[in-house]
Every structure is written in C-alpha cells, then in structure tokens.
Amino acid sequence: MNEELKGKRIAVLLSGGVDSSVAVYELVRQGLHPDCFYIRIGPEEEQSADGWDCTAEEDIEMATAVAARYGCSLEVVDCHREYWDQVTRYTMDQVRAGLTPNPDVMCNRLIKFGAFHEKRGHEYDLIATGHYAQKEEAPLTAPEGASSAGKPCLQGNVAPSGAEGGAYWLCTSPDPVKDQTDFLAQIYDWQLAKALFPIGHYVKDEVRQIAEREHLVSAHRKDSQGICFLGKINYNDYIRQYLGEQPGDVVELETGRIIGHHRGLWFHTIGQRKGMGFSGGPWFVVKKDVAQNILYVSHGYDPATAYKQDFPIHHFHSINGVLPPEDITLKIRHTPEYLPARLEALGDGRYTVHAQAPIHGVAPGQFCVIYDSRHHRCYGSGEITV
C-alpha cells in the first residue's frame, strides 16, 4: 500500500466509464476500501421524457456493478440543481455574448470538486477521479525547468496546499492525447490538495488493458464525447432549449457577400467547418459580429484573419498561487499539442500572449491554459478576450 494513503478516507467519483472503474480497481489493489459516488447532473425529468436521454440509468448500472465487484458502497448524489444553476448559467451567458465557453472546465471546479464536496466530499480526506492528470509536491520557489526528482508525481500524497516547504502542482499525464489538465486548470488549490488521480500515470491503452484483464463491465465502453452530462443530447438542441433562435446573415468575409442565414450566432464556433449547410463550400467560421448579428465565414481554412499570434487573456486563475514565467507553452483547445509562447504580464490577472507561431481559431471566451516550457506543470488558465 502507498503509505501516504494509509488510513485516508477516500471517495471515488464513479461515472460508470472505464477510466473511473479502473481508478476504483487501482485503489482496491493497494488494499484500500474507498466509497463510490455517482454524481447525477442530468436534465429535468420532463426534459428526459422529451428525449433528452442523458444515459444516467446505464451509467448507474455500470457503476453499481463495478462497486459491487470490489465490495464498495455506491451512493447517487444529486447535483442537478447546482449544475443547472451554475454551469448552465455560465454556458448560456457566454454563448449569448458570442463567446466560446467550456462547460466541462467549470463542471470540475463547481460540481465534481465543488458541489459534491459540500454535500459529501467534505467527509473524506481525498476525492479520487478517473482524470488523466497527476499532481506533484514541490517547492513553490523552484526555478523554471528545475528537476523535481526528489518529489515524484503523486497519485495520493496529500497535505495542505501551500504548506511550509512545498505546495501542489497540477501535472500532465504521460498520454498527450488523453491528458485532461486543461479541463482541471480552473480548480482551486484546496481542491487540488484533496484530488487523487489513481490512473494519471497511465496511458489510455494501459487503462483499457487493465479493464479487460480484470473483466470490468465497462472495459469496452466508449469514451464520453462533448459536454459531460449531455449524453445523446445534441448540443444545439441544448442551446436552443434556453436561448431559442435569432436569425441573421452569413457573410463571406473577403467579399461582403451574403451567402445565407444562420439561426443564431450561438450555434456556431470560431473555426467551425461541419454543419454549415451552405453551397459552394467548404466554409469556415472566422468571426462573429454580435452587435449586428452577423456570422462571417471564409471559403478557405487558412485566411490570415483566421489566425492570431498575439492576443490578450484576463482573469488568469493560478491553481496554487504561483504566477507563470515569461516563457511558457499553452493550449487553447483540447489537443495533444503544446504551443510555445511568451507571456507579457499586464497586471490584475491580465496578460498578452505572444505565440511563437500564428494559432488557428483563437476565439473569445476560450480558456488559454498555461504550462511550463516543458509542458509538465500546469499553472492555470485565463479567458481569451480577443
């Protein structure tokens, strides 16, 4: 058993998917006996009856089987109201303003490590999830690029963040494709201190192999796609439910020619290609004019206007209170690539990002996630304000 985990009360957020199922296995394998929790955040019952099937019943069935397999309790915790009051409000406010939100980022901070903590998680020393991420205890004053060999990445070590001599860093997974630190880059220091990532040191193929070897019912279950609770719900239907439609013109950026009409700017994102439905394509979304309700598109994927090399971010959130250095790497969307850049500090949580090369599809409202130059430690994230 990991001595750092001995005697700890551990809650596992068990979704019914393969990742959280193997997280339970990893803890039980070490001689631990965690309690399992399924967070219910799906739509209202009347919405489910209208076809808004969020697959919750199937999830709970899978989670129940995994918990029973390892002799763990399973409790369903209803965070539905908190999700729709907080995360949905954030999402709708952002898309109404023509911005590009990331509900999953806010779900981690407000629900998985927020509302759940208030309801049940406060009774536990650690909250384990199936995220592909790691955490590391290291001196806050460690220079950029300094070795952390003396303080290895941890799957369980816990102490108050900011404790004398050290603090916690959110660190990347060895799987660049599945790494989820970008989705965790808005959590608070105390949330990271309580977080436990039992599979964070694995790559996805290894997790699948473990699940198959252990004959877990979720071994061959597909990974969830899109917003965490939507399941089979179409994202545009989700937006339409709250904002309705607001038709406007679609204009070719280079010529000013009206090529069609949209049903609402909130149904489109910068860089979008699929689902446009206009003849003479392919068309790519390159700009939104919220005041005039105009959607600008370009016939090519690579017009200069679709790229930005310098852009501002604001409200930068540092996970452990340490501000990033000048030379960093970053992500603006969930991709395996880390983009080198230089940060210019403006004060009050504002920065100008000077990317080493132009970046495609930089959109206001996206989170710009900041990493060290080795893309190992995650400092946090700020919102793009272009």
C-alpha positions in Angstrom: 0.0 0.0 0.0 1.1 3.6 -0.7 2.0 4.7 2.8 0.7 8.2 2.0 -2.8 6.8 1.5 -2.8 4.6 4.6 -5.7 5.5 6.9 -7.2 8.0 4.5 -10.9 8.2 3.8 -11.3 8.1 0.0 -14.3 9.0 -2.1 -14.3 7.9 -5.7 -16.4 9.7 -8.3 -17.5 6.7 -10.3 -19.2 7.6 -13.6 -19.6 4.1 -15.0 -16.9 4.6 -17.6 -13.7 2.7 -18.0 -11.4 5.3 -16.5 -13.2 5.8 -13.2 -13.8 2.0 -13.0 -10.0 1.3 -13.2 -9.5 4.1 -10.7 -11.5 2.0 -8.2 -9.5 -1.1 -9.1 -6.2 0.8 -8.6 -7.2 1.8 -5.1 -8.6 -1.6 -4.1 -5.4 -3.2 -5.5 -3.4 -1.2 -2.9 -5.5 -2.6 -0.1 -7.8 0.5 0.2 -11.5 0.5 0.6 -13.0 3.6 -1.0 -16.6 4.7 -1.0 -18.0 5.3 -4.5 -20.3 8.1 -5.6 -22.2 8.7 -8.8 -23.0 12.4 -9.4 -26.3 12.9 -11.1 -26.3 16.1 -13.1 -28.7 15.3 -16.0 -31.6 17.3 -17.2 -35.0 17.7 -15.6 -37.3 14.6 -15.6 -39.7 16.3 -18.0 -36.8 17.0 -20.4 -35.7 13.4 -20.2 -39.3 12.4 -21.2 -39.0 14.6 -24.2 -36.0 12.7 -25.5 -33.2 14.3 -23.5 -31.7 11.0 -22.7 -28.6 11.6 -20.6 -27.8 7.8 -20.2 -27.8 8.2 -16.4 -29.5 4.9 -15.8 -27.0 3.0 -17.9 -24.2 4.8 -16.1 -25.5 3.9 -12.7 -26.0 0.3 -13.7 -22.3 0.2 -14.8 -21.2 2.0 -11.6 -23.2 -0.3 -9.4 -21.6 -3.4 -11.0 -18.1 -2.0 -10.5 -18.7 -1.0 -6.9 -20.2 -4.4 -6.1 -17.3 -6.2 -7.8 -14.9 -4.7 -5.3 -17.2 -4.6 -2.2 -17.5 -0.8 -2.2 -20.6 1.2 -1.4 -22.2 3.3 -4.1 -24.3 6.4 -3.4 -26.0 8.6 -6.0 -25.5 12.2 -5.2 -27.9 14.7 -6.8 -26.1 17.8 -8.0 -28.6 18.5 -10.7 -29.8 21.9 -9.4 -26.2 23.1 -8.7 -25.2 22.1 -12.2 -28.0 23.9 -14.0 -27.9 26.9 -11.7 -24.1 27.4 -12.1 -22.6 25.6 -15.1 -25.6 26.0 -17.4 -25.9 29.7 -16.5 -22.2 30.2 -17.2 -22.6 28.4 -20.6 -25.7 30.4 -21.7 -24.3 33.8 -20.6 -21.1 33.1 -22.6 -22.8 31.9 -25.8 -25.4 34.7 -25.7 -22.4 37.1 -25.6 -20.9 35.4 -28.7 -18.2 33.7 -26.7 -16.9 30.2 -26.7 -17.4 28.5 -23.3 -16.1 25.3 -21.9 -18.7 23.8 -19.5 -16.5 20.8 -18.6 -13.9 23.1 -17.1 -16.4 24.8 -14.9 -18.0 21.4 -14.1 -14.8 20.2 -12.5 -14.4 23.3 -10.3 -18.1 23.9 -9.4 -19.5 20.4 -9.3 -17.0 17.5 -9.1 -14.7 19.3 -6.6 -17.3 21.9 -5.6 -20.9 20.9 -5.0 -20.0 17.3 -4.3 -17.5 18.4 -1.7 -20.2 20.5 0.0 -22.7 17.6 0.0 -20.5 14.6 0.8 -16.8 15.1 -0.1 -16.0 17.2 3.0 -16.3 13.9 5.0 -13.3 12.5 3.1 -9.6 13.1 3.0 -9.3 12.6 -0.7 -11.6 12.7 -3.7 -10.5 10.3 -6.5 -11.4 10.7 -10.1 -10.6 9.0 -13.4 -8.9 12.1 -14.8 -5.7 11.7 -16.9 -3.6 14.1 -14.7 -1.1 13.9 -11.9 -0.1 16.1 -9.0 3.3 16.9 -7.7 4.5 18.2 -4.4 7.4 20.7 -5.0 8.8 23.9 -3.5 6.9 26.9 -4.8 10.2 28.7 -5.3 11.6 26.0 -7.6 13.1 27.7 -10.7 11.6 27.2 -14.1 12.8 23.9 -15.5 14.2 22.7 -12.2 14.2 19.0 -11.6 11.5 17.6 -9.3 13.1 14.2 -9.0 13.1 14.4 -5.2 9.4 15.0 -5.2 7.9 12.5 -7.6 4.4 12.8 -9.2 1.9 11.5 -6.7 -1.2 9.5 -7.0 -2.1 10.1 -3.4 0.2 12.2 -1.2 -1.9 14.9 0.4 -1.1 17.8 2.7 -2.5 21.4 2.9 -1.6 23.2 -0.4 0.9 25.9 0.4 2.2 24.0 3.4 5.7 25.0 4.6 8.3 23.9 2.2 6.1 22.9 -0.6 2.8 23.0 -2.5 0.9 21.0 -5.1 1.3 21.4 -8.8 -1.2 20.0 -11.4 1.0 17.9 -13.7 0.3 16.4 -17.1 -0.4 12.8 -17.9 2.1 10.7 -20.0 -0.7 10.3 -22.5 -0.7 13.5 -24.5 -3.9 12.7 -26.3 -5.9 11.9 -23.2 -4.3 14.4 -20.8 -7.0 16.3 -19.0 -5.1 19.0 -17.2 -6.7 21.6 -19.5 -10.1 20.7 -18.0 -8.7 21.0 -14.5 -6.9 24.3 -14.9 -9.6 26.3 -13.1 -9.7 24.3 -9.9 -8.7 25.8 -6.6 -5.6 24.9 -4.5 -7.6 23.2 -1.8 -9.4 21.2 -4.5 -6.1 20.0 -5.9 -4.9 19.2 -2.4 -7.8 16.8 -2.0 -7.7 15.4 -5.5 -6.4 11.9 -6.2 -5.7 10.7 -9.8 -5.2 6.9 -9.5 -4.8 6.4 -13.3 -3.0 9.6 -14.0 0.3 7.8 -14.5 -1.1 5.5 -17.2 -1.8 6.0 -20.9 -5.3 5.1 -22.2 -4.2 1.8 -23.8 -2.9 0.6 -20.4 -6.2 1.5 -18.7 -8.1 -0.5 -21.3 -5.8 -3.4 -20.9 -6.3 -3.4 -17.1 -10.1 -3.2 -17.5 -10.1 -6.1 -20.0 -7.8 -8.2 -17.8 -10.0 -7.6 -14.8 -13.1 -8.3 -16.8 -14.7 -5.0 -15.8 -18.2 -4.4 -17.4 -17.0 -1.0 -18.6 -13.9 -2.3 -20.4 -15.2 -1.8 -23.9 -17.4 1.2 -23.2 -16.8 4.2 -25.5 -15.4 7.4 -24.0 -17.9 10.1 -23.5 -17.9 12.9 -26.0 -18.8 16.6 -25.6 -20.4 18.1 -22.5 -20.2 15.8 -19.6 -23.9 15.3 -18.9 -25.5 15.6 -22.3 -25.1 12.0 -23.4 -27.1 11.6 -26.6 -28.5 15.2 -26.5 -27.5 17.4 -29.4 -25.5 20.4 -28.2 -27.6 22.8 -30.5 -30.8 21.4 -29.0 -29.4 22.1 -25.6 -28.6 25.7 -26.6 -32.0 26.1 -28.3 -33.8 25.0 -25.2 -32.6 28.0 -23.3 -31.8 30.7 -26.0 -34.2 29.9 -28.8 -33.2 31.2 -32.3 -32.1 34.6 -33.5 -31.7 34.5 -37.4 -29.1 36.7 -39.1 -27.0 37.0 -42.1 -24.0 34.8 -43.0 -21.4 36.9 -44.9 -18.3 36.0 -46.8 -15.5 37.8 -45.0 -13.4 38.6 -48.1 -16.2 39.9 -50.4 -19.0 41.0 -48.0 -21.4 38.8 -50.0 -24.4 37.4 -48.1 -24.3 33.6 -48.7 -27.1 32.5 -46.4 -28.6 32.9 -43.0 -27.9 31.5 -39.6 -30.4 30.6 -36.8 -28.4 32.1 -34.0 -24.7 33.0 -33.5 -24.7 30.7 -30.5 -25.0 27.7 -32.7 -21.5 28.4 -34.3 -17.9 28.5 -33.0 -14.8 30.1 -34.5 -13.0 27.6 -36.7 -16.2 25.5 -37.3 -16.5 23.7 -40.6 -19.0 20.9 -40.2 -22.7 21.5 -40.1 -22.7 24.8 -42.0 -25.1 23.6 -44.8 -24.2 26.3 -47.4 -23.5 25.6 -51.0 -20.2 26.3 -52.6 -18.2 25.2 -49.6 -16.3 24.2 -47.6 -17.0 27.3 -45.4 -15.2 28.1 -42.1 -16.5 30.4 -39.3 -13.9 33.1 -38.8 -15.7 35.9 -37.0 -18.9 36.9 -35.2 -20.4 40.4 -35.0 -22.7 40.1 -32.0 -24.0 43.7 -32.3 -25.1 43.3 -35.9 -25.9 39.6 -35.5 -23.6 38.7 -38.5 -21.7 35.4 -38.9 -18.6 35.8 -41.0 -17.2 32.8 -42.9 -14.3 32.2 -45.3 -14.1 29.9 -48.2 -10.7 28.7 -47.2 -9.4 27.3 -43.9 -6.3 29.4 -43.9 -7.2 33.1 -44.4 -4.9 35.3 -42.4 -7.8 36.5 -40.4 -8.4 33.0 -39.0 -5.0 33.2 -37.2 -3.7 35.2 -34.3 -0.2 35.3 -32.9 -0.8 37.9 -30.2 -3.9 38.0 -28.1 -5.0 39.1 -24.6 -6.3 37.0 -21.7 -7.8 38.2 -18.5 -8.9 36.8 -15.1 -5.9 34.4 -15.0 -6.5 31.8 -12.4 -3.4 30.4 -10.8 -4.1 27.0 -9.3 -1.6 27.2 -6.4 -0.9 31.0 -6.4 2.3 30.9 -8.5 2.2 33.1 -11.5 3.7 31.8 -14.7 7.1 32.8 -16.1 7.6 34.6 -19.3 8.5 31.6 -21.4 5.6 29.1 -21.4 3.7 26.6 -23.5 -0.1 26.7 -23.9 -3.3 25.2 -25.2 -6.5 26.9 -26.3 -8.4 23.7 -27.0 -8.2 20.0 -26.1 -5.4 18.8 -28.3 -2.2 16.9 -27.8 0.0 19.8 -28.9 1.5 22.4 -26.6 2.3 25.7 -28.3 5.4 27.7 -27.3 4.8 31.3 -26.4 5.9 34.3 -24.3 3.7 36.0 -21.7 3.6 39.7 -21.2 2.2 40.5 -17.7 -0.2 43.5 -17.6 -1.3 43.2 -14.0 -4.6 42.3 -12.4 -4.6 38.9 -13.9 -4.2 40.2 -17.5 -1.6 39.0 -19.9 -0.8 39.4 -23.6 0.1 36.1 -25.2 2.8 36.3 -27.9 2.8 32.9 -29.6 5.8 31.6 -31.4 3.7 31.0 -34.4 0.2 32.1 -35.5 -2.6 30.0 -33.9 -5.7 29.0 -35.8 -9.2 29.6 -34.3 -8.4 31.8 -31.3 -11.9 32.7 -30.0 -13.0 35.0 -27.2 -14.3 33.0 -24.2 -11.9 30.1 -24.7 -9.6 29.2 -21.9 -5.9 29.7 -22.6 -4.2 27.0 -20.4 -0.7 27.9 -19.4 2.1 25.3 -18.8 5.8 25.5 -18.2 8.2 25.3 -21.1 8.5 21.5 -20.7 4.6 21.3 -20.7 4.8 19.3 -17.5 3.4 21.7 -14.8 0.1 23.5 -15.4 0.0 27.0 -13.8 -3.7 27.6 -14.5 -5.8 29.3 -17.2 -7.3 32.7 -18.3 -10.0 33.6 -20.6 -9.2 34.9 -24.1 -10.6 38.4 -24.7 -10.0 38.9 -28.4 
